[in-house]
Amino acid sequence: MADRYLKATGNWADNNTWSATDGGAAGASFPTSADNAYITANGNGLTLTVDVNLSACLSLVCSGATTATLAIPAAVSLLVGGSITFTAEMTVTGVNATSVIRMVGTGTLTTAGLSLGCGLYAPYGGGVTITLAGDTVVDYNFSTYTGTLTTNNYNITCGSFINATTGTTYNLGSSTITCTGSFALIATSVINAGTSTIKVGLDFNGQSKTYNNVELNGAACTISGSNTFNTLTFKADTTQTLTFTDGTTQTITTPVFTGSSGKVKTLVGSSTGGWTITKAGGGTVDADYLALSYSEATPGQTWYTANSTDTVGNSGWIFAWLAGNILGVTVATINKINGVSLATINKINGVSN
């Protein structure tokens, strides 16, 4: 094992780019999977280009508030076998989602507030555990391939969040994962949701797992798998079409399905086979401004939805306000506004509670 330090602007696989000591002479061999790669303040203003696909190092350590640039071309992956530490002052660039950093060994990811302008696989490999040491922003996809991802209660912002090919174990704690694209697991994924929140801009392929809070924020979203949610929220201030895969059941403790005039939520099946939505934990649901097709709402006398359209093939919905709810304002709220409790009104009228 050796240490290699960025010395000059150049390609990863060029000996003239590297030094054996920090600030030393160029000409050391370039890093391999057995070597640590360092980018320090002596690399300020330099650009390191990963010119060969599957270039590798053991750990990648950036320090000294370095302003260097790490550039990853299209269809190129940089393999890191240990921890990665970036600085907030540096730049990481990619061309598209095929410009990727893969964390192929157990380690910690520290981005220091830097937005990674490439894709990321963390972890990538069986037995690999990646732990976040801060909030992580990835311009393209945050992907995993087997192994374990522990978010350590830090937040992730990315394009799509994807479990590729082989199942990963996710320990999400209290993290928020915000995807401008899709969220997609596979059947062998294991998700320990904790008190996390997942915000999705496109499709949600939950693979019949159990989640804490999920927000569907896109104009169009397909929900796959028979999933279980603590809270499932549709974005309130936009028109949405939400497509549920036929034959699936969504089980929700707290549904937040509220549209408004001109901002209708259209809930449809993928075809005409039908899909089911189930309220868990007792109580009733007071939805608003929905357009429904080929759905079954259970249990009975639970799902109320006013200002809504029974388009075709629905059962179990009550297309009216929840009893005691007038124009979306409960009697208790009206009484509170007027400073009069229901118990007081009953007492005045000689009615026992």
Stockholm file with secondary structure:
# STOCKHOLM 1.0

chainA/1-353         MADRYLKATGNWADNNTWSATDGGAAGASFPTSADNAYITANGNGLTLTVDVNLSACLSLVCSGATTATLAIPAAVSLLVGGSITFTAEMTVTGVNATSVIRMVGTGTLTTAGLSLGCGLYAPYGGGVTITLAGDTVVDYNFSTYTGTLTTNNYNITCGSFINATTGTTYNLGSSTITCTGSFALIATSVINAGTSTIKVGLDFNGQSKTYNNVELNGAACTISGSNTFNTLTFKADTTQTLTFTDGTTQTITTPVFTGSSGKVKTLVGSSTGGWTITKAGGGTVDADYLALSYSEATPGQTWYTANSTDTVGNSGWIFAWLAGNILGVTVATINKINGVSLATINKINGVSN
#=GR chainA/1-353 SS CCEEEECSSEETTCGGGEESSTTCCBCCCCCCTTSEEEECGGGTTCEEECCSTTEEESCEEECTTCCCEEEECTTEEEEESSCEECCTTSEEEESSTTEEEEECSSEEEECTTCEEBSEEEEEESTTCEEEESSCEEESSCEEEESSEEECTTCCEEESCEEECSSCCEEECTTCEEEESSCEECCTTCEEECTTCEEEESSCEECTTCEEEEEEECSSEEEEESCCEEEEEEECTTSCEEEEECTTCEEEEEEEECBCBTTBCEEEEESSSSCEEEEECSSSCEEEESEEEESEEEESTTCEEEESCEEEESCBSEECSCCTTEETTEEHHHHHHHHTCCHHHHHHHTTCCC
#=GC SS_cons         CCEEEECSSEETTCGGGEESSTTCCBCCCCCCTTSEEEECGGGTTCEEECCSTTEEESCEEECTTCCCEEEECTTEEEEESSCEECCTTSEEEESSTTEEEEECSSEEEECTTCEEBSEEEEEESTTCEEEESSCEEESSCEEEESSEEECTTCCEEESCEEECSSCCEEECTTCEEEESSCEECCTTCEEECTTCEEEESSCEECTTCEEEEEEECSSEEEEESCCEEEEEEECTTSCEEEEECTTCEEEEEEEECBCBTTBCEEEEESSSSCEEEEECSSSCEEEESEEEESEEEESTTCEEEESCEEEESCBSEECSCCTTEETTEEHHHHHHHHTCCHHHHHHHTTCCC
//
